[in-house]
Amino acid sequence: MGSLCEYLHRGKTPKYSDVRKYPVFAQKCNQPTHITLEKVKFADPTSISRYGDECYLRDDDIVVNSTGAGTLGRVGLFHETILGAWPCIVPDSHVTTIRCVNRLFAPYVYRLLKSPVGQWLISSKQTGSTNQKELPATEVARFLVPVPPIKEQRRISTQTEVTLRALGV
């Protein structure tokens, strides 16, 4: 996976603030079926400069919950439309961001990681104690990912989406 990405990192531990300018993408934002900023907290504006531009979530970034029993392995596909009027959003230290080299590749990787095989892979690479499981970004970078041609990736992603909608998932 690491060689297929231009960016693959866990976020940083933020300094929080009541100033509602810079939202922080936490695990609770990554729900099993969708991404929501409903209960988002905000980074202190004076600390946002310690995040480089590459840390800001972008359209088609894949976000993976990387900590904790019950939430580890949740996978979301970020879309900038979720951001609304906020200037940027940064992930906290419990979320890994995967930014694929080719944007057409992102929905394929997203579906792959959400699949039973992807979830098994994530589960098999977690470390730590029962109550505080972790998925290190270094392990995500080592995931072996089948890479069919882009046209086939698009077909697989589209067909998977159509099938899931038909099943009401």
N, C-alpha and C positions, 0 to 999 in steps of 0.2 A: 504494500500500500504506500509506503513512504516514497518510493520512486515514482508513483503516479500522482503525487500531490505537490503543489507549490507551497503549501502551508499545512502543517499537522502539529498542533500544540495544544496543551491544556492552558486554560486561562490563568489569570492572576487573582490573588486574594485582594479584594477591593477594600478601600476605606469608604464606608457608607456615609450618606448625607441625607438631610431632609430636602435639599435642593433638587427639584425634579427636572434635571437636565440630561444626565447621562445614565440611561438604564443599564443594569447589569443582568446579563443572561445567566440565570441560576438553574439548577436542576428542576425546580418547580415550574419553570417556563416550558420545559420539554415534557409535555404530557404524552401518554401512550398513543393518542390519535392525532394530536395537533400541537402546535406551538402557541403559547399565549403569554402576553405581557401583563395580564390582569393583576397579578400580585407582585409585580416587579419592584425591586428596591433600586436605589440610585447611588452612583459613585460620587464621591466628593469631587466637585469641579477642580479643586486644586491638585488632585491626584491623577486626573485623567491623562496628563502629559506623560506619565510613566508607561502608558500603553502606546506602542507604536501604531501607525496606521494599519499595519498588517494584522494587528490584533482585533480591529473592528470587524464585526460580522458583516459579511457581504452576501449578495444574492447568490443562492445555490450553495452556500456553505452547509456542510453536514455537521450537526452538533450531536455529540454522544455524551450522555451522562456517564461519568467516570468514577463515581464514588457511591458507596452505600447500598446495603441490602434493600431490595425492593425497587430501587430507581436506577441502579447501575445497568447500562445497556439500552436505556431508552434512546431512540434515534429520531432526530428531526431534520427536516430540510428547511433551512432558513430562507425566507423571501423578504427582500427589503420593504415590501409593502406593509409588513408587520410593524416596522419601525415608526410609521406615521410621521409626525413632525419633529421627532427627536433627531439630533444631528448624527448620532452613532449609538451603537450598543456594543458592550464588551462582555466576553464570557468570564465567569468566575473560575476559580481553581478546580471546581468539581465538574467542569465541562471541557471536553476535547473538541476542537474545531478541525475539520478536515476540509481543505480547499483543493479540489481537483484541478489538474492542469487544464483540462478541457471541460467547459461548462456542460456539454452534452453528456459527459461522463458522470456528473454528480447525481442525477436521478437514478442512474443504474446502481451506483455504489450505495446510495441511500436505501434502495429496495433490497439490495443484497444484504446489507447490515440488519435490516428489519426482518429478513426472512428467517425461518427456523435454523438454517445453516449458519447465517450471520450471528444470530443470537447464541447459538452453541459455541461459535468461535469466540465471541466476546466473553461468554461465561467461562470457557476453558482457560482464558488468559488472565482472569482476575487474580489478584494477590491479596494478602492480608487476612485478618481475623474474620470470624463470622459476622460480627456487627459492623465492621468497617472495611468492606471489600473495596479494592481499588483496581482500576484498569489503567495501567501506565501508558502514556502516549508512545513510549518506545515499543510496547507490545503491539499497539494498533499499527505502527509503522511496519511491523514484521508480518502482518496479515498477508497471506497469499490470496490474490484476487484474480479470478479469470478475466481476461480482457479480450472479448470479441471485438470485431470492428465496430466503429461508432454507430453505423446504421443498425447493426444487430443489438447494440446496447439500447438504442432508442426504441426498437421494436419490443425488446424484453420489458423495458420500463413502461411503455404504453400498454402492452398486453396485461402486465401485472396490475396496473391501475384500473383498467377496464374490468378485469376479473374481480378485484377487490370491491369495486363499486357495485357490481352485480350481486355480490355476496352480502352487501350492506356493511362492509368492514371499513 
